[in-house]
């Protein structure tokens, strides 16, 4: 009889034996066993900041490509890379010979057009007089009229071309289109450039950007994007100035999602004042977008706060009385009347609350007794209620929400207490009701749920000794 037991023991890894002993100890009735050794957390006043953190790159908000409307050789460059130039300042001077030749040719063409119109006017006058005396024919008069009209059109064209040529004399001086910094320079003195009138669109001379205000483009996961909106405050840090935080605001959220390694993300642009010109394009930046802030709030570590669903599963894992969860009704949550958490037809919210208060076995048994259509409707209501709650939490992260904490009662036994929570940070959660400053609560790990499920599977498959239903 010893050999089979030894064989069965070898089938179970030693780690699971230790796990079974630990969970079995937790599963004892609180009336018979003392509270397991859980870490404690103290309710205390502290400042809370709820935020979304992302990394991105500094970039200009306004950047302009500088090109020339004149072609030719660059004779002079007045700015270097990184120089600041006021709007209208001279940047580049191009060889003026081509535009000067075009101007002189336009002047000569205009002189010809003026002489031509004078000759055409005199000829038209003579033809008109001779036609009145019946010396010239109608056809000859019509030719004189047409020639005069052509001469007038040539005069208008010559005047226009001369005006354009005069304007192009100024094109050899390329001036700053905005007040800003030269962030890129693509040419050198002596280089031949083409104008924007060419088919190629012209040679890019340089790029200028207004760096008095910059932005950081960060990629934020879609699960957090619902909490972000324009004009939220943000703190920005860069590696060049690790001890300095730059203040900014959210400019906008770009509408098109980007999928990176299977994760859907959205670009969020944060605007920062840069009057001291410390932030440069291309710098890597960490952005913390502040969702909410509490300067003095009753707070608990996140590990001590349990959602109603987590609390229900832990109550089952610890063998506590499920009726304790019904104390949630004793701590009503104050919320915005317009915040509809149940929706649907009247009475459906009560049905969902009733199902939430049941244990897993009770809920499964209840649902199995329903008609398939009714069961499907309830599943749909659960899904919609969860989506509405998630949307409300994203819209207002500080919205009061129900939760639970584990404490010791007056006899030293483990019990559960309903609380109302608000804003949460990475480490702490604001507690609006249910506890007082200085109270101690227990940080019951959620791992107990997974441990219980694991032991149930192991017990059902291997017959792990020492783990029986109580």
Secondary structure, 3 states (H helix, E strand, C coil): CHHHHHHHHHCCCHHHHHHHHHHHHHCCCCCCCCCCCCEEEECEEEEEEEEEEEEEEEEECCEEEEECCCCEEEEEECCCCCCEECCCCEEEEECCHHHHHHHHHHHHHHHHHHHHHHHHHHHHHHHHHHHHCCCCCHHHHHHHHHHHHHHHHHHHHHHHHHHHHHHHHHHHEEECCCCEEEEEECCCCCCEECCCCCCCCCCEEEEEECCCEEEEEEEEEHHHHCCCCCCCEEEEEECCEEEEEEEEEEEEEEEEEEEECCEEEEEEEEEEECCCCCCCCCCEEEEEEEEEEEEEEEEEEHHHCECHHHHHHHHHHHCCCHHHHHHHHHCCCCCCCCCCCCCCCCCHHHHHHHHHHCCHHHHHHHHHCCCHHHHHHHHHHHHHHHHHHHHHHHHCCCCCEEEEEEEECCCCCEEEEEEEEEEECCCEEEEEECCCCCCEEEECCCHHHHHHHHHHHHHHHHCCCCCCCC
